[in-house]
Amino acid sequence: MSISGGIIDCHIHPNADLGSTPEETAETLLRYADRMGIEMMGLSLGPIFHPQPTEEQIEADNTFNANIIALHPDRFFGYANINPNRLYHALSEISERIENGPFIGIKLWIAMCCTHPNLDPICERAAELGVPILQHTFLRPEGNLAGESSPADLVELAARHPDTTFIGAHTGFNWEQGAREFADQANIVADTCGGDPDMGFVETAVRWMGADRVLYGSDAGGRSFATQLAKVHGADISDADKEKILRTNAKRVLNL
Ligand SMILES: [Zn+2]
């Protein structure tokens, strides 16, 4: 199928093996993105992943990603990395990196479970600025990591903040359960990134959440664009729904 305009990948990372400078990393990502028809990619985290990042690590990663965006503002956008355990710093990074640009969302990984009250002022700022929060959500068979949020945790947070939009990353990894848990919480959309290209992932997300609430993401460089796109291209849904997932939902949710 062809869509009008390029594909938007809402969830990638500038992993160290892609390059050691913003220039090299951008060049590697663009080489593969061009092959796959991907027009824009959303950056978060940094070359090395820090489960409990210091203020210095947060600032370095945000600057690395801002530099990639400055090189190719038509191809990359970004989410401000913050650590809710360092709340004052988190709020100042939001002001500095979103209010003053170039980031258009907030990324939360595993520094703190998202049900914690420290998330409340962050969600209020996101609503004020009109930007979404990309929250890592996961369900590990062996039990989640310390500070890692489940889909149910995100539902609890999103219910406290109905004016904030949340992107539930990985649809919870266990996407059969994640899509069901997100279904009734209308201010959560889900991304399809990471994991293996399982049959049924996208169909299940669409069945429970509706095609307007599902966004394509890859988790590149940890995963390839091709395997992650296969989840959408191979899904038994209409071409109109695929176009929403590959492009138009991201434009709306991220105000691109
Ligand atoms: Zn990721």
Residues whose N, C-alpha, C, O or C-beta is under 5 A from the ligand:
A	BS01	ZN	D219
